[in-house]
């Protein structure tokens, strides 16, 4: 499959590399056509890895991952272009973390709205699926890093799009994937970030994840 | 031990009854001295159970549980009286759930503040410990209702107060209790309510809880 990755940070690079290893063709997009980190990432990931602008990556992907910082995601997606994203599945991995006073961050949107919903409203023809925003990126692509069962969450308005994302998550090794319903559930998954960040500061280690025990 | 319970709802009644069964003396407080639910609860719970005003319950308790609705907790605690609460451990079980548009609720405070912090600021001599606000009340007092390991969280500024609350939680059957640090971590535990409520609406059953898997 052809995949567009928006963002050149740790999350984008980790997801992009995993997708390349699984046999997909991946184009990493950024604000500029020759972002240093994207060039380096493509060099390290072989023939199936390429780079370009946000618009290049969005046009290239049959499915697109939003791995930009949450506070600039809407701007990045605008540069990616509604016409390049149209009708596609957009996996929104971002969290709207804002650092007005340093650590810990706050959320730039929460409670009665979420980044996932903002993106869905701004790009109504795109099939937004919020996923993988509740764990560290190493865990995202290799859940077996943490022993035992633990959960990934998905939510979004389009069932077929969620099924497609669930299939990708299974190819990453995810066994327990909880469908939380429509995109308004993104409020819930984004709002776990404060406790996640607190646990990170206590453990000094990002190898942990949530599990819902019943 | 003498325990004051503020609030006559399901949470207060369930916690109060458990504490009575464990041998404690419990006074349930409410806005009026003769709240019907408090009178009925005391009748059902025998000689160690009594009722009165918020101030009566606060004065009675060596430790006090805030089981009022989060949006009225500060008002209830003001009625309970700073002098009755002074230097005591206050276990804040409440969540600031607000229902301006019905279900699902939003949080009346979150992100850069929390109910736990608001209470601590309003009553600086009280030792506020946020605990038990991340699961259903039946699970609070009987964690074995859910098979396997799952977690309770505590946070607060006073270590001895947290240790006392941890001991009470252990007497309820809690085995895994995560200390999240100071009271600002209440932001984290209160902000898990949106995903908790979404899971409740999916499962149609409150017998589930969070576990942090490492």
Interface residues (C-beta under 8 A of the other chain):
Chain A: X106 X107 X110 X111 X112 X146 X147 X148 X149 X150 X153 X178 X179 X180 X181 X185 X187 X188 X189 X191 X192 X194 X195 X196 X197 X198 X199 X201 X202 X203 X205 X207 X208 X209 X210 X211 X212 X213 X214
Chain B: X106 X107 X110 X111 X112 X146 X147 X148 X149 X150 X153 X178 X179 X180 X181 X185 X187 X188 X189 X191 X192 X194 X195 X196 X197 X198 X199 X201 X202 X203 X205 X207 X208 X209 X210 X211 X212 X213 X214
